[in-house]
Amino acid sequence: MGMGYANYEEYLNSEFWANIRARTFAMAKGLCKFCNKHADHIHHSSYDIKTLKGDNQDHLHACCGMCHHKIEYFCNGDKTYIKTSLSRLWHKGKALPTVYDNGGIYNPRA
């Protein structure tokens, strides 16, 4: 697996990700991109290598837990497709696609 992590969970628990996460919160001034409340989550809208390495932060979004949940789960409680397929791609060692959750049309303000 590229980047030296066995899986996505290991990446998310790394100091490397903690630094990228902190930088993303700072850039957002600690506010949710979608509702302007306090942000305590980071949402990946892309899993390309530049995003995962923190070289491109255009697809990293500070958000609150409520907005992140709305992005990550369908109304029926099922996880969105991108998240369930992500771990399969990671384990197969394939490049992670640039895919937007819910077809790229999610807007929690709507």
N, CA, C and O of each residue as an XYZ file, in Angstrom:
440
protein
N       0.840     -1.178      0.000
C       0.000      0.000      0.000
C       0.880      1.234      0.000
O       1.872      1.289      0.726
N       0.534      2.205     -0.792
C       1.280      3.449     -0.866
C       1.170      4.265      0.412
O       0.279      4.027      1.228
N       2.051      5.205      0.586
C       2.120      6.130      1.706
C       2.528      5.469      3.007
O       2.631      6.163      4.019
N       2.763      4.184      3.036
C       3.262      3.523      4.230
C       2.223      3.145      5.264
O       2.585      2.797      6.388
N       0.952      3.201      4.926
C      -0.114      2.835      5.863
C      -0.806      1.577      5.369
O      -1.055      1.419      4.174
N      -1.112      0.690      6.294
C      -1.747     -0.585      5.943
C      -3.188     -0.392      5.495
O      -3.693     -1.157      4.674
N      -3.853      0.632      6.031
C      -5.256      0.861      5.686
C      -5.622      2.315      5.991
O      -4.831      3.074      6.551
N      -6.817      2.667      5.612
C      -7.293      4.044      5.770
C      -7.385      4.434      7.244
O      -7.066      5.568      7.602
N      -7.815      3.517      8.092
C      -7.921      3.797      9.526
C      -6.556      4.132     10.123
O      -6.440      5.041     10.945
N      -5.525      3.398      9.709
C      -4.170      3.674     10.193
C      -3.727      5.072      9.753
O      -3.116      5.807     10.528
N      -4.034      5.428      8.524
C      -3.738      6.771      8.017
C      -4.427      7.831      8.879
O      -3.796      8.808      9.284
N      -5.725      7.640      9.161
C      -6.474      8.619      9.945
C      -5.974      8.725     11.378
O      -6.189      9.753     12.021
N      -5.327      7.714     11.888
C      -4.790      7.727     13.248
C      -3.334      8.185     13.305
O      -2.724      8.182     14.374
N      -2.781      8.574     12.174
C      -1.363      8.937     12.123
C      -1.123     10.405     12.502
O      -2.020     11.242     12.399
N       0.094     10.692     12.937
C       0.503     12.067     13.207
C       0.509     12.874     11.911
O       0.230     14.073     11.913
N       0.829     12.203     10.811
C       0.827     12.829      9.492
C      -0.555     13.422      9.199
O      -0.659     14.585      8.809
N      -1.620     12.622      9.386
C      -2.980     13.108      9.165
C      -3.344     14.184     10.193
O      -4.021     15.154      9.851
N      -2.907     14.028     11.440
C      -3.217     15.017     12.480
C      -2.708     16.400     12.078
O      -3.377     17.400     12.341
N      -1.538     16.472     11.446
C      -0.980     17.746     10.998
C      -1.798     18.341      9.845
O      -2.060     19.544      9.823
N      -2.198     17.502      8.895
C      -3.029     17.961      7.778
C      -4.374     18.452      8.313
O      -4.883     19.490      7.889
N      -4.928     17.705      9.233
C      -6.226     18.031      9.840
C      -6.161     19.383     10.554
O      -7.050     20.218     10.391
N      -5.119     19.591     11.335
C      -4.946     20.854     12.059
C      -4.823     22.034     11.093
O      -5.399     23.097     11.324
N      -4.077     21.838     10.021
C      -3.922     22.883      9.013
C      -5.268     23.216      8.355
O      -5.561     24.381      8.083
N      -6.086     22.177      8.101
C      -7.399     22.383      7.481
C      -8.316     23.158      8.417
O      -9.018     24.068      7.977
N      -8.320     22.811      9.704
C      -9.122     23.560     10.678
C      -8.671     25.019     10.733
O      -9.503     25.925     10.778
N      -7.367     25.248     10.729
C      -6.842     26.616     10.795
C      -7.260     27.424      9.574
O      -7.638     28.590      9.697
N      -7.195     26.812      8.399
C      -7.592     27.503      7.175
C      -9.079     27.878      7.204
O      -9.477     28.900      6.645
N      -9.888     27.050      7.856
C     -11.334     27.295      7.940
C     -11.697     28.151      9.148
O     -12.873     28.426      9.390
N     -10.690     28.569      9.900
C     -10.913     29.355     11.127
C     -11.827     28.614     12.106
O     -12.558     29.224     12.887
N     -11.762     27.275     12.041
C     -12.528     26.448     12.977
C     -14.011     26.374     12.707
O     -14.770     25.911     13.559
N     -14.447     26.824     11.528
C     -15.880     26.848     11.230
C     -16.264     25.829     10.167
O     -15.499     25.557      9.241
N     -17.451     25.276     10.311
C     -18.000     24.329      9.348
C     -18.215     25.030      8.005
O     -18.802     26.111      7.949
N     -17.748     24.423      6.955
C     -17.908     24.971      5.609
C     -19.378     25.078      5.212
O     -19.741     25.926      4.397
N     -20.212     24.232      5.776
C     -21.591     24.130      5.326
C     -22.580     24.945      6.160
O     -23.566     25.447      5.621
N     -22.335     25.085      7.461
C     -23.314     25.792      8.311
C     -22.689     26.869      9.197
O     -23.401     27.576      9.910
N     -21.368     26.994      9.155
C     -20.626     27.997      9.936
C     -20.641     27.770     11.442
O     -20.282     28.675     12.196
N     -21.044     26.596     11.899
C     -20.918     26.257     13.320
C     -19.499     25.775     13.571
O     -18.700     25.673     12.641
N     -19.185     25.479     14.828
C     -17.855     24.972     15.191
C     -17.563     23.671     14.440
O     -18.373     22.744     14.457
N     -16.421     23.607     13.793
C     -16.012     22.411     13.048
C     -15.185     21.497     13.937
O     -14.260     21.941     14.617
N     -15.528     20.218     13.924
C     -14.737     19.232     14.656
C     -14.473     17.980     13.824
O     -13.987     16.980     14.351
N     -14.783     18.025     12.549
C     -14.540     16.930     11.603
C     -13.884     17.505     10.351
O     -13.993     18.697     10.064
N     -13.203     16.634      9.616
C     -12.697     16.984      8.294
C     -13.294     16.000      7.309
O     -13.194     14.787      7.492
N     -13.914     16.525      6.261
C     -14.495     15.678      5.221
C     -13.586     15.690      4.001
O     -13.181     16.752      3.531
N     -13.265     14.494      3.486
C     -12.546     14.354      2.219
C     -13.590     14.300      1.109
O     -14.435     13.405      1.121
N     -13.561     15.214      0.162
C     -14.441     15.091     -0.997
C     -13.694     14.458     -2.163
O     -14.262     14.264     -3.238
N     -12.434     14.139     -1.952
C     -11.626     13.435     -2.939
C     -10.574     12.613     -2.194
O     -10.132     12.979     -1.105
N     -10.192     11.513     -2.796
C      -9.170     10.655     -2.194
C      -7.967     10.501     -3.113
O      -7.277      9.483     -3.076
N      -7.716     11.521     -3.943
C      -6.538     11.455     -4.794
C      -5.292     11.596     -3.914
O      -5.374     12.071     -2.781
N      -4.174     11.190     -4.432
C      -2.942     11.114     -3.647
C      -2.507     12.494     -3.145
O      -2.001     12.597     -2.027
N      -2.689     13.554     -3.934
C      -2.305     14.897     -3.486
C      -3.148     15.333     -2.291
O      -2.642     16.002     -1.390
N      -4.416     14.965     -2.276
C      -5.277     15.285     -1.142
C      -4.857     14.493      0.079
O      -4.736     15.052      1.169
N      -4.632     13.192     -0.089
C      -4.239     12.342      1.040
C      -2.907     12.766      1.636
O      -2.695     12.630      2.841
N      -2.007     13.280      0.805
C      -0.709     13.744      1.299
C      -0.769     15.158      1.860
O       0.198     15.630      2.459
N      -1.907     15.843      1.669
C      -2.031     17.211      2.150
C      -1.417     18.237      1.229
O      -1.333     19.413      1.583
N      -0.978     17.808      0.030
C      -0.397     18.740     -0.932
C      -1.459     19.618     -1.579
O      -1.170     20.733     -2.011
N      -2.693     19.113     -1.644
C      -3.817     19.868     -2.189
C      -4.950     19.777     -1.176
O      -5.509     18.702     -0.958
N      -5.285     20.893     -0.563
C      -6.325     20.876      0.462
C      -7.679     21.346     -0.056
O      -8.596     21.596      0.727
N      -7.802     21.464     -1.373
C      -9.071     21.890     -1.960
C     -10.201     20.913     -1.691
O     -11.370     21.296     -1.724
N      -9.872     19.660     -1.426
C     -10.894     18.625     -1.213
C     -10.981     18.188      0.243
O     -11.534     17.132      0.552
N     -10.432     19.008      1.136
C     -10.539     18.758      2.570
C     -11.382     19.871      3.166
O     -11.062     21.050      3.013
N     -12.459     19.499      3.846
C     -13.428     20.481      4.308
C     -13.674     20.340      5.806
O     -14.093     19.285      6.281
N     -13.411     21.409      6.537
C     -13.760     21.435      7.956
C     -15.276     21.469      8.053
O     -15.934     22.225      7.338
N     -15.826     20.653      8.934
C     -17.285     20.629      9.083
C     -17.659     20.173     10.493
O     -16.857     19.579     11.213
N     -18.898     20.471     10.856
C     -19.399     20.024     12.156
C     -19.850     18.565     12.025
O     -20.004     18.054     10.916
N     -20.055     17.916     13.143
C     -20.463     16.521     13.139
C     -21.787     16.282     12.432
O     -21.947     15.274     11.743
N     -22.737     17.194     12.595
C     -24.052     17.034     11.971
C     -23.943     17.079     10.444
O     -24.488     16.216      9.756
N     -23.245     18.076      9.921
C     -23.085     18.170      8.466
C     -22.280     16.991      7.923
O     -22.595     16.464      6.856
N     -21.247     16.578      8.649
C     -20.451     15.445      8.191
C     -21.303     14.184      8.134
O     -21.180     13.393      7.200
N     -22.149     13.997      9.110
C     -23.043     12.831      9.117
C     -23.979     12.878      7.906
O     -24.221     11.851      7.271
N     -24.502     14.054      7.586
C     -25.398     14.184      6.434
C     -24.680     13.851      5.131
O     -25.288     13.319      4.203
N     -23.393     14.162      5.061
C     -22.602     13.861      3.870
C     -22.296     12.368      3.793
O     -22.365     11.772      2.717
N     -21.960     11.767      4.925
C     -21.482     10.385      4.966
C     -22.577      9.318      4.890
O     -22.301      8.178      4.518
N     -23.810      9.676      5.236
C     -24.873      8.675      5.317
C     -26.087      9.091      4.508
O     -26.432     10.271      4.433
N     -26.725      8.103      3.907
C     -28.003      8.328      3.243
C     -29.090      8.479      4.300
O     -28.876      8.147      5.466
N     -30.234      8.970      3.903
C     -31.352      9.188      4.837
C     -31.759      7.911      5.565
O     -32.225      7.967      6.703
N     -31.585      6.753      4.911
C     -31.974      5.483      5.542
C     -30.910      4.954      6.504
O     -31.085      3.881      7.081
N     -29.809      5.691      6.686
C     -28.761      5.290      7.622
C     -27.624      4.509      7.000
O     -26.620      4.252      7.665
N     -27.755      4.120      5.727
C     -26.673      3.403      5.051
C     -25.532      4.355      4.733
O     -25.750      5.523      4.412
N     -24.310      3.837      4.827
C     -23.118      4.614      4.493
C     -23.122      4.893      2.993
O     -23.522      4.039      2.200
N     -22.676      6.091      2.602
C     -22.619      6.405      1.176
C     -21.631      5.478      0.488
O     -20.711      4.957      1.119
N     -21.822      5.279     -0.782
C     -21.033      4.322     -1.553
C     -19.538      4.587     -1.484
O     -18.754      3.649     -1.335
N     -19.129      5.838     -1.587
C     -17.700      6.144     -1.625
C     -16.983      5.630     -0.383
O     -15.854      5.149     -0.484
N     -17.605      5.719      0.771
C     -16.940      5.268      1.989
C     -16.839      3.752      2.060
O     -15.832      3.222      2.531
N     -17.855      3.053      1.604
C     -17.788      1.593      1.671
C     -16.816      1.042      0.639
O     -16.179      0.016      0.876
N     -16.693      1.719     -0.513
C     -15.775      1.228     -1.535
C     -14.340      1.670     -1.282
O     -13.410      1.066     -1.817
N     -14.143      2.705     -0.485
C     -12.808      3.234     -0.222
C     -11.890      2.185      0.387
O     -10.759      2.015     -0.070
N     -12.358      1.481      1.411
C     -11.485      0.510      2.061
C     -11.145     -0.643      1.122
O     -10.046     -1.192      1.197
N     -12.071     -1.018      0.240
C     -11.766     -2.084     -0.723
C     -10.670     -1.631     -1.680
O      -9.761     -2.404     -1.979
N     -10.739     -0.395     -2.164
C      -9.715      0.129     -3.061
C      -8.372      0.217     -2.358
O      -7.341     -0.126     -2.936
N      -8.382      0.674     -1.112
C      -7.146      0.825     -0.347
C      -6.466     -0.532     -0.183
O      -5.258     -0.653     -0.385
N      -7.241     -1.545      0.182
C      -6.665     -2.873      0.406
C      -6.162     -3.508     -0.878
O      -5.241     -4.324     -0.839
N      -6.749     -3.151     -2.020
C      -6.295     -3.699     -3.301
C      -5.104     -2.926     -3.843
O      -4.538     -3.303     -4.869
N      -4.711     -1.839     -3.163
C      -3.561     -1.054     -3.597
C      -3.833     -0.219     -4.836
O      -2.897      0.193     -5.522
N      -5.096      0.036     -5.130
C      -5.452      0.812     -6.313
C      -5.447      2.302     -5.985
O      -5.605      2.700     -4.831
N      -5.265      3.105     -7.009
C      -5.347      4.558     -6.830
C      -6.761      4.904     -6.403
O      -7.731      4.356     -6.927
N      -6.869      5.796     -5.472
C      -8.180      6.190     -4.983
C      -8.759      7.268     -5.893
O      -8.061      8.221     -6.238
N     -10.013      7.131     -6.281
C     -10.603      8.045     -7.267
C     -10.984      9.392     -6.671
O     -11.147      9.540     -5.460
N     -11.117     10.350     -7.547
C     -11.699     11.626     -7.158
C     -13.198     11.486     -7.355
O     -13.698     11.560     -8.477
N     -13.898     11.286     -6.272
C     -15.338     11.071     -6.324
C     -15.972     11.926     -5.252
O     -15.453     12.007     -4.139
N     -17.065     12.552     -5.559
C     -17.764     13.382     -4.611
C     -18.941     12.615     -4.043
O     -19.692     11.988     -4.790
N     -19.111     12.657     -2.725
C     -20.215     11.972     -2.067
C     -21.544     12.445     -2.631
O     -21.699     13.612     -2.991
N     -22.492     11.534     -2.704
C     -23.853     11.823     -3.176
C     -23.849     12.486     -4.555
O     -24.648     13.384     -4.820
N     -22.952     12.040     -5.422
C     -22.925     12.533     -6.784
C     -22.443     13.955     -6.938
O     -22.638     14.562     -7.991
N     -21.817     14.500     -5.911
C     -21.278     15.842     -5.978
C     -22.328     16.933     -5.864
O     -22.039     18.094     -6.153
N     -23.536     16.588     -5.451
C     -24.592     17.585     -5.394
C     -25.059     17.889     -3.970
O     -26.045     18.601     -3.778
N     -24.358     17.354     -2.978
C     -24.775     17.565     -1.598
C     -24.604     19.020     -1.182
O     -23.547     19.609     -1.409
N     -25.613     19.591     -0.588
C     -25.538     20.936     -0.023
C     -26.425     20.957      1.220
O     -27.644     21.077      1.100
N     -25.830     20.841      2.418
C     -26.652     20.770      3.636
C     -27.429     22.039      3.915
O     -28.355     22.012      4.726
N     -27.092     23.153      3.276
C     -27.834     24.396      3.484
C     -29.151     24.390      2.716
O     -30.062     25.150      3.045
N     -29.259     23.546      1.701
C     -30.472     23.531      0.849
C     -31.652     22.961      1.603
O     -32.750     22.870      1.053
